Amino acid sequence: MAPLAIERSYSDVVGDDYYLTLPQVAELLHVSARTAFNMTRDGRLPARRLPGTRKYLYVRHEIIELVDQHRTDGRGLAAPADTPTA
């Protein structure tokens, strides 16, 4: 018999707190690397830089949280507060 394939998510293997590079973040966000770089420079993407390097590193869960905060399909957003109807 063939061994059973066990499906594992990426976060099961490496955990939530791992770093992504600029090209990986660009791919995750479906934008160009230049756009991701510009978003980093103007503060729209949280990033880290190691002393003495010019490369940015991104914490995966911070990027995912940022994307979830800006969803437009209504998922992941808190329910609207009770508002009186006129």
Secondary structure, DSSP 8 states (H G I E B T S, - for coil): ---------HHHHH-SS-EE-HHHHHHHHTS-HHHHHHHHHTTSS--EE-TT---EEEEHHHHHHHHHHT-SSSTTS---------
